[in-house]
Amino acid sequence: MMDSAGLEKEINRGKGLLTEIVRATTDFLERLDYLAPAEIRAFEENRQRLLKELMLFQSKLELGVAGKERELPLAMARQLEEFRIFREVFVQIIMEKNAAIISRATNSLDKVRFQLDAVARGRQAVRGYNRKRGQTWNCLEKTA
């Protein structure tokens, strides 16, 4: 079982991880329209690393207090409850930002698809024009 100082240290580490995830996600969302593919991959790798670290933290914390929550001193129980509230708020913020990222990425993808369709239609028109023009010149050459 963790002592009060150990629990406080772990809680601060957890708060730091959650804060870093929110910061990285917010930064990514703000710059999403201007990021290069390498920057998007770097964000995703960093995000996965932070989430893995958070999961390890969570399991360590739960293991440290598992089944002993009723035995915790009032100050430690209060710290744990405050952290749980902090975690819930930050997880909600992360989920909202992730939803915004997905929405903006979907909109960008739709715009790119529309632009690609326009390019394809333009190519098709050029091919059709060149084909008809070539046939016209061939007809003129045969009659001359």
C-alpha positions in Angstrom: 0.0 0.0 0.0 1.2 3.5 -0.8 1.9 6.1 1.8 0.5 9.6 1.5 3.7 11.0 -0.1 3.8 8.1 -2.6 0.1 8.6 -3.5 0.6 12.3 -3.9 3.6 11.8 -6.1 1.7 9.3 -8.3 -1.3 11.6 -8.5 0.9 14.5 -9.6 2.4 12.2 -12.3 -1.0 11.3 -13.5 -2.1 14.9 -13.6 1.0 15.7 -15.6 0.3 13.0 -18.1 -3.3 14.1 -18.6 -2.2 17.7 -18.9 0.4 16.8 -21.5 -2.1 14.8 -23.5 -4.6 17.7 -23.5 -1.8 20.2 -24.4 -0.5 18.0 -27.3 -4.1 17.4 -28.6 -5.0 21.1 -28.4 -1.8 22.0 -30.2 -2.5 19.4 -32.9 -6.1 20.6 -33.3 -5.0 24.2 -33.7 -2.4 23.4 -36.4 -4.2 20.5 -38.1 -4.9 22.4 -41.4 -1.2 23.2 -41.8 0.6 20.0 -40.7 2.8 17.9 -42.9 2.2 14.2 -43.0 5.4 13.6 -40.9 4.1 16.0 -38.2 0.8 14.1 -38.1 2.7 10.8 -37.7 4.8 12.3 -34.9 1.7 13.5 -33.1 0.1 10.1 -33.3 3.3 8.4 -32.1 3.6 10.8 -29.2 -0.1 10.4 -28.4 0.2 6.6 -28.4 3.2 6.8 -26.1 1.4 9.1 -23.7 -1.7 7.0 -23.7 0.4 3.8 -23.0 2.1 5.7 -20.1 -1.2 6.8 -18.8 -2.6 3.2 -18.9 0.5 2.0 -17.0 0.1 4.8 -14.5 -3.6 3.9 -14.0 -2.9 0.2 -13.4 -0.1 1.0 -10.9 -2.4 3.4 -9.1 -5.2 1.0 -8.9 -2.9 -1.8 -7.8 -1.5 0.5 -5.1 -5.0 1.2 -3.5 -7.0 -1.8 -4.7 -9.3 -3.0 -1.9 -7.8 -0.7 0.6 -9.7 2.5 -0.2 -11.8 2.2 3.0 -8.6 1.9 5.1 -7.0 5.0 3.6 -6.6 8.0 5.9 -9.1 10.8 5.1 -6.4 13.0 3.5 -5.4 10.2 1.1 -9.0 9.3 0.3 -9.6 13.0 -0.5 -6.6 13.2 -2.7 -7.7 10.1 -4.6 -11.2 11.4 -5.1 -10.0 14.8 -6.3 -7.7 13.1 -8.8 -10.6 11.0 -10.0 -12.6 14.1 -10.6 -9.6 15.8 -12.3 -9.2 12.7 -14.5 -12.9 12.6 -15.5 -12.8 16.3 -16.5 -9.6 15.9 -18.5 -10.8 12.7 -20.2 -13.9 14.6 -21.3 -11.7 17.4 -22.7 -9.6 14.9 -24.6 -12.6 13.2 -26.0 -14.1 16.5 -27.2 -10.8 17.5 -28.8 -10.5 14.1 -30.5 -14.0 14.5 -31.8 -13.1 17.9 -33.2 -10.0 16.5 -34.8 -12.0 13.7 -36.4 -14.6 16.2 -37.7 -12.1 18.6 -39.2 -10.1 15.7 -40.7 -13.3 14.3 -42.2 -14.2 17.7 -43.7 -10.7 18.0 -45.1 -10.9 14.6 -46.6 -14.3 15.5 -48.2 -12.7 18.7 -49.7 -9.8 16.7 -51.1 -12.2 14.1 -52.6 -14.2 16.9 -54.2 -11.0 18.5 -55.6 -9.8 15.1 -56.9 -13.2 14.5 -58.6 -12.9 17.9 -60.3 -9.4 17.1 -61.5 -10.6 13.7 -62.8 -13.5 15.4 -64.7 -11.1 17.9 -66.1 -8.8 15.2 -67.3 -11.7 13.3 -68.8 -12.8 16.5 -70.7 -9.3 17.1 -72.0 -9.0 13.5 -73.2 -12.4 13.8 -74.9 -11.5 17.1 -76.5 -8.1 15.8 -77.7 -9.8 12.7 -79.1 -12.4 14.7 -81.1 -9.9 17.2 -82.2 -7.6 14.5 -83.5 -10.5 12.9 -85.4 -11.4 16.2 -86.9 -7.8 16.7 -88.1 -7.7 13.2 -89.5 -10.9 13.9 -91.4 -9.6 17.1 -92.8 -6.4 15.5 -93.9 -8.2 12.6 -95.7 -10.5 15.1 -97.6 -7.6 17.3 -98.7 
